[in-house]
Amino acid sequence: MANHKSAEKRIRANETKRLRNRYQHKTTRTAVKGLRAAKTKAEAEGLLKEVSAMIDKLAKKNVIHWKKAANQKSRLAKQVNKLA
């Protein structure tokens, strides 16, 4: 249990951030699944732009590692380019 006022505030702030990060990470994963399920190239290209921005935001806030973000974006771009 926290003994200082600042430590109690830090616990509250950390919990708030944890929930926000969790929500954003889950939302991004769902968007990635939607992109992978896209059938047409035009639809996929539109989604790729949105998903890439979401992944970049997660990496910027250190929710995911920046190299993982780069790998995900690369793989998704490859998949979109394969679509006819």
Secondary structure as UniProt FT lines:
FT   HELIX           5..37
FT   HELIX           41..60
FT   TURN            61..62
FT   HELIX           66..82
//
